[in-house]
């Protein structure tokens, strides 16, 4: 018998702890497995575990993207955002590969979707998106990361349509907020 995995997320861990504490204290004996499942589900707003499971099944049927399973490293986002000025222009290339990948998502977001670009057009877009003077590095890295495709002769470039990972979305939101404040 296969076991179905249901992702579980709580918006406020403190409220979750308080709710669980109250429910456990109200139990006359040590709660069993099903009781614990119901307590957890109620603590995040569901009537019981069956309600939680039904919602997850409906979400799967509708093919709605679930909440990110892994938490976003906000300290990393803050560090990567430091590589951009208030206008969202990249001012330096980070040394760490994981930070470079996030920066590439910010550049990727500036490329038009569904449009075939020649090398000059890609270069112009990248030149406008950074200020450290190495658009060729950025173009190669975007291709290497699978964020753009190109023909063998490098004459045509296309943005690869995909959903950015949660950390990239957090970075894009942070850059947009900063640009709005400037």
OpenMM code with the backbone's topology and positions (N, CA, C; nanometers):
from openmm import Vec3, app, unit

residues = "UNK UNK UNK UNK UNK UNK UNK UNK UNK UNK UNK UNK UNK UNK UNK UNK UNK UNK UNK UNK UNK UNK UNK UNK UNK UNK UNK UNK UNK UNK UNK UNK UNK UNK UNK UNK UNK UNK UNK UNK UNK UNK UNK UNK UNK UNK UNK UNK UNK UNK UNK UNK UNK UNK UNK UNK UNK UNK UNK UNK UNK UNK UNK UNK UNK UNK UNK UNK UNK UNK UNK UNK UNK UNK UNK UNK UNK UNK UNK UNK UNK UNK UNK UNK UNK UNK UNK UNK UNK UNK UNK UNK UNK UNK UNK UNK UNK UNK UNK UNK UNK UNK UNK UNK UNK UNK UNK UNK UNK UNK UNK UNK UNK UNK UNK UNK UNK UNK UNK UNK UNK UNK UNK UNK UNK UNK UNK UNK UNK UNK UNK UNK UNK UNK UNK UNK UNK UNK UNK UNK UNK UNK UNK UNK UNK UNK UNK UNK UNK UNK UNK UNK UNK UNK UNK UNK UNK UNK UNK UNK UNK UNK UNK UNK UNK UNK UNK UNK UNK UNK UNK UNK UNK UNK UNK UNK UNK UNK UNK UNK UNK UNK".split()
positions = [
    Vec3(0.0843, -0.1170, 0.0000),
    Vec3(0.0000, 0.0000, 0.0000),
    Vec3(0.0888, 0.1233, 0.0000),
    Vec3(0.0706, 0.2092, -0.0990),
    Vec3(0.1521, 0.3297, -0.1050),
    Vec3(0.0940, 0.4367, -0.0132),
    Vec3(0.1834, 0.5201, 0.0347),
    Vec3(0.1431, 0.6252, 0.1271),
    Vec3(0.1405, 0.7579, 0.0539),
    Vec3(0.0308, 0.8316, 0.0672),
    Vec3(0.0196, 0.9622, 0.0048),
    Vec3(0.0850, 1.0653, 0.0955),
    Vec3(0.1654, 1.1500, 0.0353),
    Vec3(0.2335, 1.2545, 0.1111),
    Vec3(0.1572, 1.3844, 0.0922),
    Vec3(0.1236, 1.4507, 0.2025),
    Vec3(0.0539, 1.5784, 0.1985),
    Vec3(0.1469, 1.6863, 0.2542),
    Vec3(0.1770, 1.7896, 0.1752),
    Vec3(0.2600, 1.8977, 0.2285),
    Vec3(0.1831, 1.9745, 0.3358),
    Vec3(0.2515, 2.0126, 0.4405),
    Vec3(0.1884, 2.0821, 0.5522),
    Vec3(0.2656, 2.2101, 0.5775),
    Vec3(0.1949, 2.3215, 0.5855),
    Vec3(0.2600, 2.4499, 0.6132),
    Vec3(0.1734, 2.5286, 0.7094),
    Vec3(0.2386, 2.5965, 0.8010),
    Vec3(0.1688, 2.6828, 0.8961),
    Vec3(0.2208, 2.8239, 0.8778),
    Vec3(0.1295, 2.9177, 0.8622),
    Vec3(0.1688, 3.0566, 0.8432),
    Vec3(0.2331, 3.1168, 0.9668),
    Vec3(0.1915, 3.0722, 1.0844),
    Vec3(0.2435, 3.1266, 1.2096),
    Vec3(0.2746, 3.0098, 1.3026),
    Vec3(0.4008, 2.9804, 1.3193),
    Vec3(0.4410, 2.8648, 1.4004),
    Vec3(0.4050, 2.8855, 1.5476),
    Vec3(0.4040, 3.0086, 1.5942),
    Vec3(0.3671, 3.0357, 1.7325),
    Vec3(0.2201, 3.0036, 1.7565),
    Vec3(0.1335, 3.0441, 1.6646),
    Vec3(-0.0089, 3.0128, 1.6767),
    Vec3(-0.0318, 2.8621, 1.6677),
    Vec3(0.0448, 2.7947, 1.5825),
    Vec3(0.0359, 2.6490, 1.5718),
    Vec3(0.0705, 2.5840, 1.7055),
    Vec3(0.1783, 2.6285, 1.7676),
    Vec3(0.2213, 2.5715, 1.8960),
    Vec3(0.1163, 2.5962, 2.0043),
    Vec3(0.0602, 2.7173, 2.0093),
    Vec3(-0.0428, 2.7480, 2.1096),
    Vec3(-0.1655, 2.6597, 2.0898),
    Vec3(-0.2096, 2.6465, 1.9655),
    Vec3(-0.3270, 2.5657, 1.9362),
    Vec3(-0.3047, 2.4196, 1.9737),
    Vec3(-0.1894, 2.3657, 1.9359),
    Vec3(-0.1594, 2.2259, 1.9705),
    Vec3(-0.1509, 2.2070, 2.1214),
    Vec3(-0.0904, 2.3009, 2.1885),
    Vec3(-0.0770, 2.2921, 2.3344),
    Vec3(-0.2145, 2.2876, 2.4002),
    Vec3(-0.3052, 2.3767, 2.3575),
    Vec3(-0.4409, 2.3783, 2.4140),
    Vec3(-0.5134, 2.2463, 2.3895),
    Vec3(-0.5016, 2.1949, 2.2653),
    Vec3(-0.5731, 2.0723, 2.2318),
    Vec3(-0.5168, 1.9509, 2.3063),
    Vec3(-0.3869, 1.9460, 2.3227),
    Vec3(-0.3257, 1.8334, 2.3954),
    Vec3(-0.3646, 1.8385, 2.5425),
    Vec3(-0.3673, 1.9594, 2.6005),
    Vec3(-0.4089, 1.9731, 2.7407),
    Vec3(-0.5535, 1.9301, 2.7612),
    Vec3(-0.6374, 1.9524, 2.6590),
    Vec3(-0.7793, 1.9174, 2.6698),
    Vec3(-0.8024, 1.7661, 2.6592),
    Vec3(-0.7055, 1.6923, 2.6093),
    Vec3(-0.7196, 1.5468, 2.5962),
    Vec3(-0.7109, 1.4820, 2.7331),
    Vec3(-0.7957, 1.3825, 2.7539),
    Vec3(-0.7947, 1.3107, 2.8800),
    Vec3(-0.6803, 1.2097, 2.8861),
    Vec3(-0.6392, 1.1590, 2.7697),
    Vec3(-0.5283, 1.0643, 2.7638),
    Vec3(-0.4337, 1.1080, 2.6525),
    Vec3(-0.3255, 1.0379, 2.6398),
    Vec3(-0.2294, 1.0685, 2.5343),
    Vec3(-0.2980, 1.0562, 2.3988),
    Vec3(-0.2927, 1.1622, 2.3142),
    Vec3(-0.3617, 1.1555, 2.1846),
    Vec3(-0.2967, 1.0530, 2.0912),
    Vec3(-0.3798, 0.9857, 2.0150),
    Vec3(-0.3320, 0.8892, 1.9174),
    Vec3(-0.2964, 0.9560, 1.7855),
    Vec3(-0.2580, 0.8751, 1.6899),
    Vec3(-0.2137, 0.9233, 1.5596),
    Vec3(-0.3231, 1.0059, 1.4892),
    Vec3(-0.4431, 0.9530, 1.4818),
    Vec3(-0.5519, 1.0214, 1.4124),
    Vec3(-0.5879, 1.1500, 1.4855),
    Vec3(-0.5886, 1.1459, 1.6182),
    Vec3(-0.6172, 1.2666, 1.6950),
    Vec3(-0.5119, 1.3746, 1.6683),
    Vec3(-0.3854, 1.3353, 1.6594),
    Vec3(-0.2792, 1.4316, 1.6314),
    Vec3(-0.2956, 1.4919, 1.4913),
    Vec3(-0.3313, 1.4075, 1.3938),
    Vec3(-0.3549, 1.4580, 1.2590),
    Vec3(-0.4673, 1.5615, 1.2589),
    Vec3(-0.5754, 1.5319, 1.3317),
    Vec3(-0.6865, 1.6262, 1.3401),
    Vec3(-0.6455, 1.7549, 1.4100),
    Vec3(-0.5656, 1.7445, 1.5137),
    Vec3(-0.5182, 1.8629, 1.5857),
    Vec3(-0.4327, 1.9516, 1.4951),
    Vec3(-0.3428, 1.8893, 1.4218),
    Vec3(-0.2576, 1.9654, 1.3304),
    Vec3(-0.3418, 2.0351, 1.2230),
    Vec3(-0.4380, 1.9633, 1.1670),
    Vec3(-0.5226, 2.0215, 1.0627),
    Vec3(-0.6042, 2.1380, 1.1177),
    Vec3(-0.6619, 2.1211, 1.2359),
    Vec3(-0.7400, 2.2306, 1.2955),
    Vec3(-0.6516, 2.3508, 1.3271),
    Vec3(-0.5279, 2.3272, 1.3648),
    Vec3(-0.4382, 2.4367, 1.4017),
    Vec3(-0.4055, 2.5286, 1.2847),
    Vec3(-0.4196, 2.4795, 1.1616),
    Vec3(-0.3919, 2.5640, 1.0446),
    Vec3(-0.5188, 2.5993, 0.9680),
    Vec3(-0.6373, 2.5786, 1.0326),
    Vec3(-0.7605, 2.6297, 0.9753),
    Vec3(-0.8542, 2.5317, 0.9090),
    Vec3(-0.8255, 2.4039, 0.9135),
    Vec3(-0.9160, 2.3045, 0.8557),
    Vec3(-1.0059, 2.2483, 0.9656),
    Vec3(-1.1217, 2.1925, 0.9265),
    Vec3(-1.2125, 2.1355, 1.0258),
    Vec3(-1.1518, 2.0117, 1.0918),
    Vec3(-1.0856, 1.9287, 1.0121),
    Vec3(-1.0213, 1.8075, 1.0607),
    Vec3(-0.9261, 1.7575, 0.9517),
    Vec3(-0.8637, 1.6437, 0.9747),
    Vec3(-0.7666, 1.5941, 0.8766),
    Vec3(-0.8336, 1.5559, 0.7454),
    Vec3(-0.9557, 1.5042, 0.7506),
    Vec3(-1.0260, 1.4680, 0.6277),
    Vec3(-1.0489, 1.5917, 0.5408),
    Vec3(-1.0845, 1.7024, 0.6030),
    Vec3(-1.1029, 1.8277, 0.5302),
    Vec3(-0.9703, 1.8715, 0.4668),
    Vec3(-0.8624, 1.8627, 0.5438),
    Vec3(-0.7292, 1.8970, 0.4933),
    Vec3(-0.6933, 1.8095, 0.3729),
    Vec3(-0.7153, 1.6776, 0.3865),
    Vec3(-0.6824, 1.5833, 0.2789),
    Vec3(-0.7670, 1.6096, 0.1550),
    Vec3(-0.8948, 1.6408, 0.1723),
    Vec3(-0.9826, 1.6706, 0.0588),
    Vec3(-0.9359, 1.7961, -0.0146),
    Vec3(-0.8917, 1.8967, 0.0605),
    Vec3(-0.8414, 2.0195, -0.0009),
    Vec3(-0.7145, 1.9912, -0.0818),
    Vec3(-0.6262, 1.9091, -0.0274),
    Vec3(-0.5026, 1.8744, -0.0979),
    Vec3(-0.5335, 1.7969, -0.2261),
    Vec3(-0.6299, 1.7050, -0.2185),
    Vec3(-0.6679, 1.6263, -0.3370),
    Vec3(-0.7272, 1.7171, -0.4442),
    Vec3(-0.8097, 1.8123, -0.4026),
    Vec3(-0.8686, 1.9061, -0.4990),
    Vec3(-0.7601, 1.9927, -0.5618),
    Vec3(-0.6657, 2.0336, -0.4811),
    Vec3(-0.5544, 2.1145, -0.5324),
    Vec3(-0.4758, 2.0350, -0.6365),
    Vec3(-0.4524, 1.9077, -0.6108),
    Vec3(-0.3810, 1.8227, -0.7062),
    Vec3(-0.4610, 1.8054, -0.8348),
    Vec3(-0.5927, 1.7867, -0.8223),
    Vec3(-0.6768, 1.7698, -0.9410),
    Vec3(-0.6788, 1.8950, -1.0268),
    Vec3(-0.6773, 2.0091, -0.9626),
    Vec3(-0.6781, 2.1361, -1.0351),
    Vec3(-0.5396, 2.1747, -1.0845),
    Vec3(-0.4407, 2.0982, -1.0448),
    Vec3(-0.3015, 2.1234, -1.0822),
    Vec3(-0.2571, 2.2625, -1.0389),
    Vec3(-0.2999, 2.3024, -0.9201),
    Vec3(-0.2586, 2.4293, -0.8624),
    Vec3(-0.1240, 2.4077, -0.7959),
    Vec3(-0.0328, 2.5006, -0.8168),
    Vec3(0.0996, 2.4877, -0.7560),
    Vec3(0.0861, 2.4991, -0.6044),
    Vec3(0.1372, 2.4004, -0.5294),
    Vec3(0.1293, 2.4063, -0.3842),
    Vec3(0.2274, 2.5090, -0.3292),
    Vec3(0.2082, 2.5420, -0.2052),
    Vec3(0.3015, 2.6322, -0.1375),
    Vec3(0.4394, 2.5687, -0.1385),
    Vec3(0.5451, 2.6482, -0.1425),
    Vec3(0.6786, 2.5900, -0.1478),
    Vec3(0.7047, 2.4995, -0.0281),
    Vec3(0.7596, 2.3809, -0.0577),
    Vec3(0.7875, 2.2852, 0.0489),
    Vec3(0.9065, 2.3310, 0.1323),
    Vec3(1.0060, 2.3875, 0.0669),
    Vec3(1.1243, 2.4338, 0.1388),
    Vec3(1.1087, 2.5823, 0.1692),
    Vec3(1.1443, 2.6229, 0.2892),
    Vec3(1.1344, 2.7649, 0.3213),
    Vec3(1.2373, 2.8455, 0.2425),
    Vec3(1.2028, 2.9699, 0.2183),
    Vec3(1.2919, 3.0597, 0.1452),
    Vec3(1.3972, 3.1133, 0.2420),
    Vec3(1.5217, 3.1138, 0.1982),
    Vec3(1.6315, 3.1678, 0.2776),
    Vec3(1.6356, 3.3191, 0.2564),
    Vec3(1.5695, 3.3928, 0.3451),
    Vec3(1.5579, 3.5374, 0.3287),
    Vec3(1.6909, 3.6087, 0.3460),
    Vec3(1.7795, 3.5529, 0.4245),
    Vec3(1.9125, 3.6117, 0.4386),
    Vec3(1.9863, 3.6050, 0.3045),
    Vec3(1.9721, 3.4939, 0.2357),
    Vec3(2.0329, 3.4788, 0.1031),
    Vec3(1.9726, 3.5784, 0.0046),
    Vec3(1.8412, 3.5960, 0.0108),
    Vec3(1.7731, 3.6912, -0.0773),
    Vec3(1.8263, 3.8320, -0.0506),
    Vec3(1.8418, 3.8657, 0.0750),
    Vec3(1.8939, 3.9971, 0.1119),
    Vec3(2.0352, 4.0175, 0.0563),
    Vec3(2.1186, 3.9149, 0.0675),
    Vec3(2.2555, 3.9241, 0.0158),
    Vec3(2.2573, 3.9389, -0.1361),
    Vec3(2.1754, 3.8596, -0.2040),
    Vec3(2.1712, 3.8658, -0.3502),
    Vec3(2.1144, 3.9999, -0.3960),
    Vec3(2.0156, 4.0512, -0.3267),
    Vec3(1.9577, 4.1812, -0.3623),
    Vec3(2.0621, 4.2918, -0.3513),
    Vec3(2.1629, 4.2710, -0.2691),
    Vec3(2.2718, 4.3674, -0.2568),
    Vec3(2.3575, 4.3785, -0.3825),
    Vec3(2.3426, 4.2847, -0.4741),
    Vec3(2.4162, 4.2896, -0.6006),
    Vec3(2.3427, 4.3734, -0.7055),
    Vec3(2.2289, 4.4332, -0.6649),
    Vec3(2.1484, 4.5159, -0.7544),
    Vec3(2.1313, 4.6542, -0.6926),
    Vec3(2.1246, 4.7562, -0.7771),
    Vec3(2.0978, 4.8900, -0.7250),
    Vec3(1.9467, 4.9082, -0.7090),
    Vec3(1.9049, 5.0273, -0.6663),
    Vec3(1.7625, 5.0513, -0.6403),
    Vec3(1.6764, 5.0435, -0.7656),
    Vec3(1.7371, 5.0608, -0.8820),
    Vec3(1.6626, 5.0514, -1.0075),
    Vec3(1.6548, 4.9074, -1.0582),
    Vec3(1.7144, 4.8127, -0.9868),
    Vec3(1.7113, 4.6727, -1.0286),
    Vec3(1.8203, 4.6355, -1.1260),
    Vec3(1.9208, 4.7222, -1.1420),
    Vec3(2.0334, 4.6950, -1.2314),
    Vec3(2.1422, 4.6233, -1.1518),
    Vec3(2.1917, 4.5124, -1.2066),
    Vec3(2.2958, 4.4361, -1.1393),
    Vec3(2.4262, 4.5157, -1.1430),
    Vec3(2.4850, 4.5360, -1.0253),
    Vec3(2.6065, 4.6172, -1.0180),
    Vec3(2.7334, 4.5333, -1.0059),
    Vec3(2.7197, 4.4070, -0.9700),
    Vec3(2.8365, 4.3185, -0.9624),
    Vec3(2.7902, 4.1737, -0.9740),
    Vec3(2.8819, 4.0894, -1.0190),
    Vec3(2.8564, 3.9460, -1.0350),
    Vec3(2.9009, 3.8770, -0.9071),
    Vec3(2.8118, 3.8055, -0.8393),
    Vec3(2.8495, 3.7399, -0.7133),
    Vec3(2.9517, 3.6277, -0.7332),
    Vec3(3.0273, 3.6013, -0.6301),
    Vec3(3.1286, 3.4957, -0.6350),
    Vec3(3.0659, 3.3575, -0.6151),
    Vec3(2.9618, 3.3497, -0.5347),
    Vec3(2.9001, 3.2200, -0.5044),
    Vec3(2.8047, 3.1769, -0.6154),
    Vec3(2.8152, 3.0516, -0.6534),
    Vec3(2.7326, 2.9969, -0.7611),
    Vec3(2.5843, 3.0044, -0.7286),
    Vec3(2.5464, 2.9752, -0.6052),
    Vec3(2.4042, 2.9784, -0.5693),
    Vec3(2.3481, 3.1196, -0.5818),
    Vec3(2.4296, 3.2196, -0.5519),
    Vec3(2.3856, 3.3580, -0.5673),
    Vec3(2.3813, 3.3979, -0.7150),
    Vec3(2.4756, 3.3465, -0.7929),
    Vec3(2.4761, 3.3734, -0.9360),
    Vec3(2.3472, 3.3222, -1.0002),
    Vec3(2.3036, 3.2021, -0.9600),
    Vec3(2.1817, 3.1425, -1.0167),
    Vec3(2.0606, 3.2315, -0.9907),
    Vec3(2.0529, 3.2876, -0.8696),
    Vec3(1.9405, 3.3760, -0.8393),
    Vec3(1.9473, 3.5041, -0.9220),
    Vec3(2.0673, 3.5570, -0.9394),
    Vec3(2.0833, 3.6770, -1.0224),
    Vec3(2.0395, 3.6500, -1.1656),
    Vec3(2.0676, 3.5308, -1.2145),
    Vec3(2.0275, 3.4957, -1.3508),
    Vec3(1.8751, 3.4995, -1.3662),
    Vec3(1.8029, 3.4596, -1.2615),
    Vec3(1.6571, 3.4646, -1.2682),
    Vec3(1.6096, 3.6087, -1.2823),
    Vec3(1.6771, 3.7028, -1.2164),
    Vec3(1.6393, 3.8436, -1.2289),
    Vec3(1.6610, 3.8909, -1.3726),
    Vec3(1.7701, 3.8473, -1.4343),
    Vec3(1.7960, 3.8832, -1.5741),
    Vec3(1.6950, 3.8146, -1.6663),
    Vec3(1.6680, 3.6884, -1.6397),
    Vec3(1.5716, 3.6106, -1.7177),
    Vec3(1.4361, 3.6803, -1.7200),
    Vec3(1.3973, 3.7381, -1.6055),
    Vec3(1.2657, 3.8027, -1.5965),
    Vec3(1.2556, 3.9248, -1.6868),
    Vec3(1.3679, 3.9809, -1.7277),
    Vec3(1.3669, 4.0994, -1.8148),
    Vec3(1.3586, 4.0642, -1.9633),
    Vec3(1.3773, 3.9371, -1.9958),
    Vec3(1.3712, 3.8953, -2.1357),
    Vec3(1.2259, 3.8749, -2.1770),
    Vec3(1.1905, 3.9155, -2.2996),
    Vec3(1.0515, 3.8968, -2.3440),
    Vec3(1.0225, 3.7496, -2.3720),
    Vec3(0.9038, 3.7072, -2.3349),
    Vec3(0.8630, 3.5678, -2.3566),
    Vec3(0.8051, 3.5517, -2.4967),
    Vec3(0.8287, 3.4361, -2.5570),
    Vec3(0.7712, 3.4028, -2.6863),
    Vec3(0.8264, 3.4827, -2.8028),
    Vec3(0.9419, 3.5413, -2.7848),
    Vec3(1.0021, 3.6239, -2.8893),
    Vec3(1.1386, 3.5671, -2.9250),
    Vec3(1.1665, 3.5593, -3.0536),
    Vec3(1.2992, 3.5173, -3.0985),
    Vec3(1.3863, 3.6427, -3.1041),
    Vec3(1.4992, 3.6368, -3.0348),
    Vec3(1.5914, 3.7497, -3.0303),
    Vec3(1.7216, 3.7119, -3.0983),
    Vec3(1.7838, 3.8075, -3.1636),
    Vec3(1.9177, 3.7804, -3.2159),
    Vec3(2.0187, 3.8151, -3.1067),
    Vec3(2.1449, 3.7837, -3.1304),
    Vec3(2.2472, 3.8030, -3.0282),
    Vec3(2.2600, 3.9497, -2.9884),
    Vec3(2.2493, 4.0385, -3.0828),
    Vec3(2.2609, 4.1818, -3.0530),
    Vec3(2.1472, 4.2271, -2.9609),
    Vec3(2.0254, 4.1805, -2.9877),
    Vec3(1.9121, 4.2182, -2.9037),
    Vec3(1.9297, 4.1665, -2.7610),
    Vec3(1.9770, 4.0423, -2.7469),
    Vec3(2.0022, 3.9868, -2.6136),
    Vec3(2.1105, 4.0693, -2.5446),
    Vec3(2.2163, 4.1013, -2.6175),
    Vec3(2.3245, 4.1825, -2.5598),
    Vec3(2.2724, 4.3174, -2.5127),
    Vec3(2.1884, 4.3822, -2.5920),
    Vec3(2.1345, 4.5133, -2.5549),
    Vec3(2.0501, 4.5045, -2.4278),
    Vec3(1.9673, 4.4001, -2.4184),
    Vec3(1.8859, 4.3819, -2.2982),
    Vec3(1.9741, 4.3578, -2.1759),
    Vec3(2.0783, 4.2776, -2.1923),
    Vec3(2.1672, 4.2481, -2.0804),
    Vec3(2.2514, 4.3692, -2.0418),
    Vec3(2.2933, 4.4477, -2.1401),
    Vec3(2.3698, 4.5702, -2.1100),
    Vec3(2.2859, 4.6669, -2.0269),
    Vec3(2.1574, 4.6739, -2.0561),
    Vec3(2.0683, 4.7620, -1.9810),
    Vec3(2.0402, 4.7078, -1.8407),
    Vec3(2.0599, 4.5775, -1.8209),
    Vec3(2.0261, 4.5133, -1.6933),
    Vec3(2.1442, 4.5025, -1.5976),
    Vec3(2.2647, 4.5409, -1.6423),
    Vec3(2.3803, 4.5333, -1.5530),
    Vec3(2.4740, 4.6499, -1.5804),
    Vec3(2.5644, 4.6744, -1.4851),
    Vec3(2.6552, 4.7882, -1.5011),
    Vec3(2.8019, 4.7508, -1.4853),
    Vec3(2.8344, 4.6214, -1.4814),
    Vec3(2.9750, 4.5837, -1.4614),
    Vec3(3.0459, 4.5455, -1.5903),
    Vec3(2.9782, 4.5548, -1.7036),
    Vec3(3.0424, 4.5459, -1.8334),
    Vec3(3.0772, 4.4092, -1.8885),
    Vec3(3.0026, 4.3046, -1.8525),
    Vec3(3.0323, 4.1724, -1.9092),
    Vec3(2.9031, 4.1037, -1.9511),
    Vec3(2.8394, 4.1580, -2.0544),
    Vec3(2.7141, 4.1003, -2.1025),
    Vec3(2.7348, 3.9614, -2.1629),
    Vec3(2.8530, 3.9348, -2.2171),
    Vec3(2.8797, 3.8030, -2.2768),
    Vec3(2.8776, 3.6943, -2.1688),
    Vec3(2.9347, 3.7234, -2.0528),
    Vec3(2.9307, 3.6293, -1.9403),
    Vec3(2.7858, 3.5990, -1.9036),
    Vec3(2.7059, 3.7030, -1.8928),
    Vec3(2.5664, 3.6852, -1.8529),
    Vec3(2.4884, 3.6044, -1.9574),
    Vec3(2.5123, 3.6325, -2.0840),
    Vec3(2.4455, 3.5595, -2.1919),
    Vec3(2.4819, 3.4108, -2.1866),
    Vec3(2.6107, 3.3822, -2.1696),
    Vec3(2.6551, 3.2420, -2.1615),
    Vec3(2.5973, 3.1727, -2.0388),
    Vec3(2.5944, 3.2431, -1.9259),
    Vec3(2.5415, 3.1834, -1.8025),
    Vec3(2.3912, 3.1568, -1.8137),
    Vec3(2.3179, 3.2471, -1.8762),
    Vec3(2.1749, 3.2235, -1.8967),
    Vec3(2.1518, 3.0979, -1.9804),
    Vec3(2.2331, 3.0812, -2.0832),
    Vec3(2.2221, 2.9613, -2.1667),
    Vec3(2.2642, 2.8374, -2.0869),
    Vec3(2.3749, 2.8466, -2.0153),
    Vec3(2.4246, 2.7331, -1.9370),
    Vec3(2.3272, 2.6885, -1.8288),
    Vec3(2.2516, 2.7835, -1.7737),
    Vec3(2.1548, 2.7513, -1.6690),
    Vec3(2.0229, 2.7003, -1.7270),
    Vec3(2.0115, 2.7004, -1.8586),
    Vec3(1.8894, 2.6525, -1.9220),
    Vec3(1.7757, 2.7535, -1.9187),
    Vec3(1.8069, 2.8801, -1.8968),
    Vec3(1.7042, 2.9831, -1.8919),
    Vec3(1.6747, 3.0417, -2.0296),
    Vec3(1.7687, 3.0252, -2.1224),
    Vec3(1.7456, 3.0618, -2.2627),
    Vec3(1.7981, 2.9483, -2.3496),
    Vec3(1.7420, 2.9384, -2.4683),
    Vec3(1.7932, 2.8437, -2.5672),
    Vec3(1.8485, 2.9254, -2.6827),
    Vec3(1.9356, 2.8625, -2.7585),
    Vec3(1.9899, 2.9298, -2.8760),
    Vec3(2.0157, 2.8265, -2.9845),
    Vec3(2.0218, 2.8745, -3.1067),
    Vec3(2.0529, 2.7856, -3.2168),
    Vec3(2.2022, 2.7552, -3.2136),
    Vec3(2.2436, 2.6539, -3.2877),
    Vec3(2.3846, 2.6128, -3.2874),
    Vec3(2.4764, 2.7251, -3.3355),
    Vec3(2.4275, 2.8088, -3.4254),
    Vec3(2.5099, 2.9187, -3.4757),
    Vec3(2.4966, 3.0457, -3.3908),
    Vec3(2.4225, 3.0394, -3.2815),
    Vec3(2.4034, 3.1497, -3.1856),
    Vec3(2.3349, 3.2717, -3.2478),
    Vec3(2.2566, 3.2493, -3.3502),
    Vec3(2.1879, 3.3618, -3.4141),
    Vec3(2.0519, 3.3903, -3.3514),
    Vec3(1.9885, 3.2884, -3.2953),
    Vec3(1.8550, 3.3065, -3.2391),
    Vec3(1.8521, 3.2598, -3.0938),
    Vec3(1.7975, 3.3443, -3.0091),
    Vec3(1.7839, 3.3158, -2.8661),
    Vec3(1.6363, 3.3214, -2.8298),
    Vec3(1.5961, 3.2331, -2.7396),
    Vec3(1.4587, 3.2318, -2.6893),
    Vec3(1.4615, 3.2129, -2.5383),
    Vec3(1.3783, 3.2867, -2.4703),
    Vec3(1.3597, 3.2697, -2.3265),
    Vec3(1.2845, 3.1383, -2.3041),
    Vec3(1.3298, 3.0583, -2.2092),
    Vec3(1.2631, 2.9327, -2.1756),
    Vec3(1.1534, 2.9655, -2.0751),
    Vec3(1.0303, 2.9348, -2.1116),
    Vec3(0.9177, 2.9605, -2.0223),
    Vec3(0.9111, 2.8568, -1.9125),
    Vec3(0.9242, 2.9019, -1.7907),
    Vec3(0.9159, 2.8137, -1.6748),
    Vec3(0.8855, 2.8960, -1.5516),
    Vec3(0.8449, 2.8299, -1.4465),
    Vec3(0.8164, 2.8996, -1.3207),
    Vec3(0.9452, 2.9069, -1.2393),
    Vec3(0.9823, 3.0286, -1.1974),
    Vec3(1.1021, 3.0412, -1.1147),
    Vec3(1.0851, 2.9706, -0.9803),
    Vec3(1.1944, 2.9249, -0.9207),
    Vec3(1.1855, 2.8624, -0.7886),
    Vec3(1.1453, 2.9660, -0.6834),
    Vec3(1.1018, 2.9211, -0.5658),
    Vec3(1.0546, 3.0139, -0.4619),
    Vec3(1.1559, 3.1235, -0.4262),
    Vec3(1.2839, 3.0886, -0.4169),
    Vec3(1.3828, 3.1909, -0.3819),
    Vec3(1.3955, 3.2955, -0.4920),
    Vec3(1.3858, 3.2541, -0.6176),
    Vec3(1.3926, 3.3497, -0.7282),
    Vec3(1.2712, 3.4417, -0.7259),
    Vec3(1.1542, 3.3866, -0.6967),
    Vec3(1.0340, 3.4700, -0.6869),
    Vec3(1.0474, 3.5713, -0.5737),
    Vec3(1.1043, 3.5276, -0.4616),
    Vec3(1.1257, 3.6192, -0.3492),
    Vec3(1.2220, 3.7311, -0.3879),
    Vec3(1.3275, 3.6972, -0.4616),
    Vec3(1.4222, 3.7993, -0.5067),
    Vec3(1.3539, 3.8968, -0.6020),
    Vec3(1.2763, 3.8470, -0.6959),
    Vec3(1.2070, 3.9339, -0.7915),
    Vec3(1.1112, 4.0287, -0.7193),
    Vec3(1.0414, 3.9768, -0.6171),
    Vec3(0.9516, 4.0629, -0.5390),
    Vec3(1.0317, 4.1707, -0.4654),
    Vec3(1.1450, 4.1314, -0.4066),
    Vec3(1.2293, 4.2269, -0.3328),
    Vec3(1.2814, 4.3367, -0.4246),
    Vec3(1.3261, 4.2991, -0.5418),
    Vec3(1.3777, 4.3986, -0.6381),
    Vec3(1.2655, 4.4918, -0.6838),
    Vec3(1.1459, 4.4376, -0.7031),
    Vec3(1.0319, 4.5206, -0.7450),
    Vec3(0.9941, 4.6197, -0.6359),
    Vec3(0.9980, 4.5748, -0.5110),
    Vec3(0.9663, 4.6641, -0.3981),
    Vec3(1.0693, 4.7763, -0.3905),
    Vec3(1.1960, 4.7416, -0.4017),
    Vec3(1.3015, 4.8440, -0.3975),
    Vec3(1.2884, 4.9419, -0.5118),
    Vec3(1.2564, 4.8931, -0.6314),
    Vec3(1.2396, 4.9823, -0.7466),
    Vec3(1.1211, 5.0754, -0.7257),
    Vec3(1.0161, 5.0265, -0.6583),
    Vec3(0.8999, 5.1086, -0.6299),
    Vec3(0.9283, 5.2157, -0.5252),
    Vec3(1.0209, 5.1863, -0.4330),
    Vec3(1.0575, 5.2824, -0.3284),
    Vec3(1.1461, 5.3923, -0.3812),
    Vec3(1.2237, 5.3626, -0.4882),
    Vec3(1.3211, 5.4598, -0.5390),
    Vec3(1.2538, 5.5732, -0.6136),
] * unit.nanometer
topology = app.Topology()
chain = topology.addChain("A")
for resn in residues:
    res = topology.addResidue(resn, chain)
    for name in ("N", "CA", "C"):
        topology.addAtom(name, app.Element.getBySymbol(name[0]), res)
